[in-house]
Amino acid sequence: VQLVESGGGLVQAGGSLRLSCAASRSISGFNTMGWYRQAPGKERELVATVNNEGNTYYTDSVKGRFTISRDNAQNTLYLQMNSLKPEDTAMYYCAAPIGGVYPDYWGQGTQVTVSS
C-alpha cells in the first residue's frame, strides 16, 4: 500500500493545519494507524494513533490540541492540529500498522513549520 500525506505548510503560532494521508487501497485491514513526526536533530516520535473502533492515543505534548481520525470509506487518515506551537515544527509521517515492532508502511512525509 502507498501512503501519501498532504496538508502541511507554514503557519503562525496559534494557527491550525489539517493533515491528510491517502492510502492506495483499503485501510480497514490496518487495525491501528498513526502519525509520527521528526524534527531536525531529534528522533522520530509517535504523535497519535487511532484504531478501527475509534480509540485514540496522543503523546502528552499534543493532548487537547491535536485530533486524529480516519475514514475507512475514503481510505484516509487525518490529523487536525490546533493551537500550533513552534515546537510542533517537524516532518509529519503517517504509518501503518501501529502495534508491532515497526510500521510496515510509511508515507513520504509532509513538512509542518510553525513560526513564533
Secondary structure, 3 states (H helix, E strand, C coil): CCEEEECCEEEECCCCEEEEEEECCCCCCCCEEEEEEECCCCCCEEEEEEECCCCEEECHHHCCCEEEEEECCCCEEEEEECCCCHHHCEEEEEEECCCCCCCCEEECCEEEEEEC
